[in-house]
Amino acid sequence: MAPRLGLGGGVTADPSNNLFNLLLDNYPAKAAFALRKLRRSYTGYAMKVREGDTGTNYEADVGFLPDGTIGDYSPIFNKTGGPGVNLVEFGNYGDLFLRTLYDQSGNGIDASETTIGYQCTVMSSGSLITSGGLPAWEYDAPDNLDIDGLKDIEYLDSWYLADADDSTYLYPSDTGDISNFGPVAQNNSGSGNQLGNNYGTSGTHAVTLYVNGASTSPSNRDDTHDLLNGQKLIHHSGGSSDDWGGFQVGRYEDQPSHSVHHYGGKMQEMIFFDSTQSSNRAGIDANLNDYYSIY
């Protein structure tokens, strides 16, 4: 048998599982979130979940399986109560919601939502939420993830593995200023701001949108919607949260639940860099596409 290596977060890895040359091993990031292991030396958990069926709202941290993925039998740790020793047992074969996605970059910039009514779904009726057959978290407006450590950053290159099924949405956005937001997807709309507002390279507010590895030039919000909907690998090149008071993915500012601009759909990864990744773009795209088989 091949030697096994302790990789943290409940992982005891076997070299045959190919837990080497992971995304962040080759491309260190400012913050990184995924339902798979992204860095070989990462010793933390994937996420913290809340069980939603018993009314007790118990929480637990979720570790990785030996192959660095998340599944029904992912081990759980630090329970505040509740049944089981793995993910599906903890959820009592019911629903689980996302309290925190842990940052795998090593910079401690976690993504979280403390308000119960705004937490994304990770398991429904005992089945993991999936996109393309792999685990995902699902937004049902106004679900949200707050990533406060990404506010007020002059330069941001970011990647999203998204599966949108909404008619109107945007991400990311400022938590407290309605004027700050990323690309806007709006079906059958000829309005501008298609690549965002106050979201660009240090004062120029220009961002390039890449979809499935290709640069795009949407002329309006309808074009952006056509490009982004469905399971896509999305890259925002040259973004910025400069002077933003907060940073979130899901909600549009603090608008009420009926806001049409909240994101609806699934996500599987969010990776953020605070410097240009133009020379690394092809490699990052390839790593994500090799794993998820998007295009």
Phi, psi and omega in degrees: 000140179293148179297147181251144186241133176283117184246008176084168177059028180087003183268127165242105194262148178249133180308332179292345178278359174065037177273053179223154183053047176286167189310309185283344174295326181263333185224082180302135187244166173287318177205147183208133184226133181195161173260038169209162179285132185249345183217126186301323183272003179293128185248008182263197181259169178280315187197167169246132183240160176238132177278141191242008187256333186268349182085000180268340178057041175296150180236156177203149173277147184243124178267178181268153169287167182304334179271009177081016180249179174247136179208182181307325186257020172302134182291149177243153185220161171057040180296140170273354179156181176097173188271168162083170178236000178222176190299310185290326177291321180297322177283000180054036179058031179238230186254144174230143184237155188269112176272316183211137164258125183275137179288122180268003183285337187098359182263358174070029181259082184282158175251127187212162173215116183270337181282119186303319183289352181248010184274135178293159178265135175243340177215134180233123180052039177085002179244132177299140170294135180225161170219125185061026178085000181242152185303146181213167167247147189240132177264128169238105190317133010259046179301154191202158167227123179265129181234076189300331181290354179256008177282154173056046176249127189295323183225132178223122164255128185224150177237138176231131169261099191239157177219081185277143176225035187247160180269332181214126180193168174208157172193147353281183174211160174287142181285343187226004182226116184294347184272352186248115181197161178272195184308141182250122175256123182213111184298134177062030178245132176264010182293160178276207185057027185295336179250017175105178181221129185055038182223083183193182187291106171032072172094339181273342179053043176241130179225144176256132181259122175252137179230123181051044174083357184244138175292141181237164177221069181295139182265346179201181183292331178294318176300316180299318178299315181297325180287323191267333186291148186093179180284114186222153170263112187251133176232123173262108179263130177079028176281176179197141171248027180305126180071008173285142178274351179192174183214129181213158176232113180138292181275158172258108184048223177247035183295154181295170189298340182275359181302130182286349186269359173294146182284136174236123181147199184242160170219155181233332176211150170220121183235132185231135177237143180258024174210162183297138179243028183301323180283344181255358188304313183297320180291319178293315177303316184295319179299314181293316182289326178298323182281318188261346178054058182277318184215000000 
